[in-house]
């Protein structure tokens, strides 16, 4: 009986030693940015364009956003992501490779808040 306790004690120490010596890989931190408190497209000009438009947006500095161009069927034709470096962001967008038609420009923050503006591309 004493030998069994000694043997179990040795096994227990070996297991503790193996656990203590194993390398622990830290979980990488995924930075989602600052919580957005403002998500709004102020203007998309011109509303009827040959493909090049300028979007003016009110956003939260440090937050991450996606700016997407969606057709009437809901298909994403263009998407770009950015982290706001100031509260008023102006983006020059080139949709000249997109076919003529009616589209929606959508600004989305990391929490899913959406703001939409309609545009028409005529070539």
N, C-alpha and C positions, 0 to 999 in steps of 0.2 A: 504494500500500500504506500509506503514511504517512497519507493522508487517511482511509482505512478505519479505521485505529487511532484516529485523532482522533475520528472520528464515533462509533465504538463507545464510546470513553471518555466522550463527551458524553452518549450514551444511558445509560450506566451511572450517571453522576452525576445525571441527571434522575430515574432510577428510585430511587436512594438518597434523593434530596431528597423525592420523593413519599412514600416509605415513612416517612421521618423526620417529615414534616409531617402525616401522617394522624393523626386523632384515635383514640386507643385507648380503647375502652369497657371498663372493668373488669367482670369477671364478678361479679355480686352474690353475697355470701356468704349461704348459707341456714343459719341457726342451728338446729341440731337439739336444742340443750339439752345438759345434762350427761348422761353415760352413767348409765343406771339400774342401781343395784346392789340395789334392793329394789322388788319389784312384788307386792303382795298385797292382796286384799280381806279385811279382818279380819271384817267383818260387814255384812250388809244387813238392816235391820230396818224393819218387820216382814216375816217371810218370806212371809206371806199378807197382801196389802194391797189397798186400793181404788184404788191408783195412786201414792200418795205414800210414798216410802221414803227412808231415810237410809243412805248407804254410808260405812263407815269403812275407810280404806285406808292401808297403810304403803307409802310411796314414797320416792324420793330427791329431796331438795330441788334444784330447778333442772332436773329432767328433765321431758320432755313425755309426756303420756299421753292415751289415748282411753278413754272409758267408754261402752260400748255395751249396748243392750238387744236381744237376739236372740230370735226365736220358735223353735219346735221345727223349723221348716222351714229355719232358717238365715237368714231375712230380718231385716235390721236395722230395728228399729222406732224406735229413738232413738239418737243418738250425740252426745257432747259431748267436746270436747278441753280440756285444761288443762295448765298448767305448775305443777308442785308448788312451793309457797312455803314448805313445811315438811315434815317427815318423816311426820307424821300428818295426813291430809286427811280431812275429813268433808264430804260433799256431800249436799245435800237434792235429791232427784230427784222430778220430777212426771211420772208415767206415766199420769195420769188420762185422757188421750186415747187410750190403748191399750186394745184389747178385752180382755175377760176371757180368762185362759188361763195356761199355764205358760211361763215365759221364763227366759233366762239373762242375768245381768249379767256383762259381760266387761270387765276392766281390761287394757289393752294398752299396753306402752311402745313407744318408737320402734324398738326392735330386734325387736319381734314377740313378746316374752314375754307370755303371757296368764295371767290368773288368773280363775276363773269361780265364780259363786255362782248358785244357782237361786232363783227367786221365783215366786209365784203371784199373779196379779191377779184379784180377784173383785169384781164390781160388783153 
